[in-house]
Amino acid sequence: MRKKVRLGMIGAGNIGRIHLQACQECTGLEVAAVCDVEKRRAKQAADEFGVPHVFTEYRKLLAADVVDAVSVCTPNNTHLPITLAAIRAGKDVLCEKPIAMNAREARRMVAAAKKARRILMAAQSSRYTPAARFVKKIADQGRLGQVYYGKALWLRRSGIPRGWFQDAKQSAGGPLIDLGVHAVDLMWWLMGRPKPVSAFGVAFDHLGRTGQGMGDWGVGWNPGKFTVEDMIGGLIRFEDGRALSLDISWAAHTADQYWLRIFGTKGGAQFLPETMLYHSDGNTKLDVVPQLARDNHYAAENQHFVDCVRRRKEPISPGSQAVVVMEMLDAVAKAARTGRMAAIRTG
């Protein structure tokens, strides 16, 4: 087992800083380098978090013998080239969600990692929350019976991020690929990862394209025209008849709300505004509010990546599973464009 993993953080924007902060809580890890296209931002992050090496070009970081692994926290359209370059350089990779612009790119990343025997972990942070880990455990124990349906509602009233998020060429989509990736991944994982076969979707851009609904976060470089959806709904059907649905928005004339629920034959569960379990004993309804430990799920995610690198084991959220998630998102987006059901052919 390696003593410490030397990590290079590629991208020092909002999500990169979240990961840098989370890494402070990890053991067996040394953040050895930070890289960002804006030197001032890279230097500021390095000074704040005590990182010794600063780069503005990821290829130079990869060429330097200062890291064993990298965390890719950059715009979506850069995930593929950075990850492939890192794998070729012999580095293990933690890649922010969505892992790629589409399933085709994700498959290339997974194939490269497999061939080079490198770890490729998708940063699906929702899997690492205390609530998700708890519900996953009881679902795997059969205490919910067969989880046959999942439904996610993630509605922002005014939450369109700034900058590259609004540009389809850099992001590949709006709230579906930004927020929906969490909802689809988490529900699919809790359901035991059934095989998806088809999807339907509807998408709208009424507010974003007229300059409404801007949020107060996001990265401000490369501003452009609004070319993605601001609200989307989708339904994904699985081979065994189970299904999941989602309604996601960056901007909508409604209250801000986020909840995700799964429905099983013996019980159900919800996430946010609080975690609850629903059961029954005959005619008696049982609503259980588990008292979960609080922790930083980004720290748990990064610690898991470090442990996988040190022990050479497959992550809880491997790149191979992220491929299937991207296939589902691709299908919802295609159905929204065409107005017709889209088939999903995994693998």
N, C-alpha and C positions, 0 to 999 in steps of 0.2 A: 504493500500500500504506500502511495506517495505521502510524504510528510505534509506538504502543503501544495494546493493547486494555485498556480500563478494565473490570475485572470486578467484579460484585457477587456475593458468596457468600450465598445464601439458605438458611439452616440451618447452625447451628454445633454440631450434635451430633457423634457419632463420625465419620460419613462426611464431614461438612462439614469437620471438623478435618483429616482425611486429605487432602482436596483442598486445604485452605489450606497444609498442609505441602508438598504436591507443587508447588504454585504457586511456592514459593520457588526451585525449580530451573528455572523457565521463563523464557525470554527473550521480549521483545516484549509483556510482560504486567505490568499494575499492578493488584493487588487493591485497589480503591478503596473498597469498602464491604462490610460484613458485616451480615446481618439474621437475627434469631432472635426467636421469640415470648418467650423469656426474656431480659430485658435484661442480667442478670448474665452469662449465658453468651455473649451477643453481645459485651459489653464486654470480657470476659476474652479471647476469641479475637482481638478487634481489638488489644488491648494486646500480646498475645503475638506476633502476626504483623505488627504495624506497619500496621494498616489505619486510614485516617483517618476514615471515616464509619461510624456505627453506627445501625442502625434496628431497630425491633421489629415493623414492619408493612411487608410487601413492597410494597404499593401506594405507600407513601410513598417507598420506595427507587426504584421505577420512575418516579415523578413527578419526582424530583430529577435534575438534569442532571449526574450524577456517574459513570454507567457506560454502557458500550457493549453489554455482554453480561452474562448471569447464569448462575450454576451453581446448579441446583435440587437441594438435598440435604435434603429434607424427607420426612415420611411419605408413603407411596404415594398416599393419597387426595387429597393437595394438589398433585400434579404437574400435573394438568390445569388447574385454575384459575390456578395461578401461571404456567405456561408460556403459556397463552392471554393472560394479562394482560401478560406480558413481550413477547410478539410484537406485541400491539396497541400497546405503547409503543415499538416499533421496535428491540427488543433481540434479539440472537442468543442461543440457549439451549443449554446443556449440561445434560441432565437425567439424574439418577441412575437406575439400574435399579431395579425395572422401570419402563419409561418411563411407564406408566399402570396403572390398575387392571385394564384389559382392552383388547382390540383395538379396541373401539368408541371408547373415549376416545383411544387412540393415533392412530387415523385422523383424529379431529378436530384433534389437535395438528399432525399432518403437513399436513393441508389448510390450516390457518391459516398455517403457516410458508411453504408454497408460495405462497399468495395474497399474503402480505406480503413475499415474497422475503427471508425471514430464514433463517438456518442453524439447524436443529434437529438436534443430535447426541445420540445415546444413549450414556450413560456405561457401555458394555459393556467394562469395564476388562480382561477376560481376553484380548481381542483384541490388547492392547498389550504383553503380556509378551514377552520375548525368545524364549521357546519357541514361542509361538503364531505370532509373525511368521516364525520360521524354518521351522516346519512348513508354514505357509501358502505360503511361497515354493516349497518343494520339491513341495508338492501341486499348485500352479498350473503348475509346470514338467513335470508328468506323471510324476515320479519314483516316485510311489506307485501309478500306474495309476489305475483308477477307484476312488475311495473309496466303497465300497458299504454300509458299516455303521459306526456309531459307538455306543460304550457308555460311560456315565458312572456312577461309583459315588462318591457323596459322602455319607458317613455320619458324623454326629456322635453320640457316645455321650450326652453331656449338654451340649447347645448351644442350648437354646431361648432366644432373646433376650428381654429384658425389655420391658415397656411395650406400645406400639402394635403391635408385630410380632404379638402374640397375638390381636389384635382384627380379625376379618375385615372389619369396616366401614372400618377404616383401612388395612389391608394387602392385602386381597383374597385372601389365602392364606398358607400357612405356608412350609415349605422349598421347595415347588415354585416359588413366585414369588420367593422370597428367594435361594435357591442354584441351583435348577434353571434359572433364567433364564440364568445363566452357562454351564451345561453345554450347554443346548439351543442357545444362540446360538453358542457356540464350535464345536460339532460341525457345525452347519448351515453355518456360514461356511467351515470347512475342507473341507466336502464340495462346495463350490461353489454353495450356496444353492439346492438342488433344491426343486421345488414340493411342499409337503406336501398330502396328501389325506385322511388319517384318523389317528385316535389312539385308544389305549386307556389306561386308568389305573386304579389301585387306591390308596386312601388310608386312613390309620389315624390315630387320635388317642388311643390307649390310655394313653400316658404323660403327655402335656401336660395333659389334662383332669383328671388326678388329682394334679397338682402336682409330677410328677417331671420330671427332665431339664433343669432350669434351667441356663443358662450364666452366664458372668460378664461378659457384655458386653450392649450394647443401650442404648436410651434409656428412662429410667424414668418419663416422664410418661404420663398417661392410662392407668393400669393398668386392666385389665378382665378379664372371664372369658376362658378359653382357647377360642376359637371357630374355630380353623384346624386343619389336619392337622399331625401331628408326623413323619409318614413317608409317602412316596408313591413309587409305581413307575409308569413309563409307557413306552409304545412308540408311536413316530410313524413312519408309512409315507409315502413319497414317490411321486409320480406314475410315476417310472421304475422302481419296485420297490425302491429303496434304503430304508434305515430307520435309526433311531437309538433307543436305549433308555436309561433312566435309573432309578436307585434312589437316592433322596435322603432324608436324615433330619436333623431337629434333635435327636432323642432316640431311642435304640434300645439294646437290650442287646447291644452288639457293640463291637468295637474302632473307634476313630476311624480313618477312612481316606478318602482322596480320590485317585482316579485316573480318567483319561479316556483312552480309546483309540479310534483310528480304524483301519479295516481296508480295505486296498486290494488290487487285483489284482497289483500289483508290490511292495508293501511296506506296512508299517503303522507307526504311531507311538503313543507313550503320553506322557502328561503326569503327572508326580508319581507316586511319590516322587522320581523323576528322569525327565528327558526321554530317551527312547530311540527309535531307529528299528530296524525289523525288516525284513531283506531275506534273500534266499537266492541262492546261486550254484550251481545244480544241486542236489546233495544237501548242500551246505554252508550252514549257517545263519549269517547275519551280523547281529550285534547291535551297533549303533553308539550310543555315548553322546557326543553333540555337546558341545563345550566352549563354552557360550554366555556372552556378556558379561552381567554383572549390571547391572541398572538398575531404577529405580523406575517400574513400569508406570503408576502413577497420574500421575507426572510426564510420562511419554510421552503419555498420554491427554490431559492438559491442554495440553501443548505442541502436540499435533495440533489441538486445538480452536482454540487461539490462531492457529495458522498458517492454518487454514481461514477464520477470521473475517477475518484480514488480507488473504488472497488471494482470498476469496470463492469457495472451492471446496468440493465435496461431501466430507464426512468419510468415513473408513473405516467408521464405524458410524452411518450416517444414520438419522433417525427412520423413514424408509420401511421399512428392514429390521427395525427394532424392532417395527413393526406385525405383520410375519409371525411373529416370535418370539412375540408376545403371542397371535396366533391359534393357534399350536401349544400354548402353555400353557393357553389357554382350553379347547381341545379335550381335553387330558389331564384337566383339572379336571372338565369336564362328564362325561367317560366315567367318572371315579371316582365321581361323584355318582349317575349313572344305572345303572352296571354294564353299559353298552352302548358299542359302538364309536361314536365321534363323528366326523362328517364335518368337514373343514376346507375352507372356501371362501375363498380368499385374494382380496384386492382389495376 
